[in-house]
Amino acid sequence: MKPIPLQLVTIQLENGEHGVFVGLPLIPEHTGSKENQVSELWFSNIKDIPQNMSVDQLIALVQAQLCRCKGEVH
């Protein structure tokens, strides 16, 4: 099975709750360019997925969502 690069993003709220989000790496580790600074952050709607979904299937779902978003962002 081919390895897939994954990155975890942890967000902590002021009330102490936190969430961990899994995704494809957006910013390569070796770059420090200002072009790669985060300018916006948004969350999708919550979507229930099957418990037995594989990581490959999950990444395919995320990639499909990203393709749709790119067409809608102006």
C-alpha positions as CSV (number, residue, x, y, z in Angstrom):
1,M,0.0,0.0,0.0
2,K,1.4,3.4,-1.0
3,P,1.9,5.7,2.0
4,I,-0.2,8.9,2.1
5,P,1.2,12.0,3.8
6,L,-1.1,13.2,6.5
7,Q,-1.0,16.2,8.8
8,L,-2.9,16.8,12.0
9,V,-4.2,20.3,12.9
10,T,-5.2,20.7,16.5
11,I,-7.4,23.7,17.4
12,Q,-8.0,24.6,21.1
13,L,-10.9,26.8,22.1
14,E,-10.8,29.2,25.0
15,N,-13.2,27.0,26.9
16,G,-10.6,24.2,26.9
17,E,-12.3,22.0,24.3
18,H,-10.2,21.0,21.3
19,G,-10.5,19.2,18.0
20,V,-8.1,17.4,15.8
21,F,-8.4,17.6,12.0
22,V,-6.6,15.2,9.6
23,G,-5.7,16.3,6.1
24,L,-3.1,16.4,3.4
25,P,-0.1,18.6,4.1
26,L,-0.7,22.1,2.8
27,I,2.6,23.8,3.6
28,P,5.8,21.9,2.9
29,E,8.1,21.6,5.9
30,H,11.1,23.0,4.1
31,T,9.6,26.3,3.1
32,G,9.4,29.4,5.2
33,S,8.1,31.7,2.5
34,K,5.6,34.4,3.4
35,E,3.5,33.2,0.4
36,N,2.6,30.1,2.4
37,Q,1.2,31.9,5.5
38,V,-2.4,31.1,6.3
39,S,-4.7,33.9,5.2
40,E,-8.2,32.3,5.8
41,L,-9.6,29.3,7.7
42,W,-13.1,27.8,7.2
43,F,-14.9,24.7,8.2
44,S,-17.2,22.5,6.1
45,N,-20.5,21.3,7.2
46,I,-20.4,18.2,9.4
47,K,-20.7,15.0,7.4
48,D,-21.3,11.5,8.9
49,I,-19.0,8.9,7.3
50,P,-19.0,5.1,7.8
51,Q,-17.0,3.9,10.8
52,N,-15.2,1.3,8.7
53,M,-14.1,3.9,6.0
54,S,-10.4,3.4,5.1
55,V,-7.9,6.2,5.2
56,D,-7.6,6.0,1.4
57,Q,-11.4,6.4,1.1
58,L,-11.4,9.3,3.5
59,I,-8.6,11.1,1.6
60,A,-10.5,10.5,-1.7
61,L,-13.6,12.1,-0.1
62,V,-11.5,15.1,1.1
63,Q,-9.9,15.5,-2.3
64,A,-13.3,15.4,-4.0
65,Q,-14.5,18.1,-1.6
66,L,-11.5,20.3,-2.3
67,C,-12.0,20.0,-6.1
68,R,-15.6,21.3,-5.6
69,C,-14.5,24.1,-3.3
70,K,-11.8,25.3,-5.8
71,G,-14.5,25.8,-8.4
72,E,-16.7,27.9,-6.0
73,V,-14.0,30.1,-4.4
74,H,-13.4,33.4,-6.2
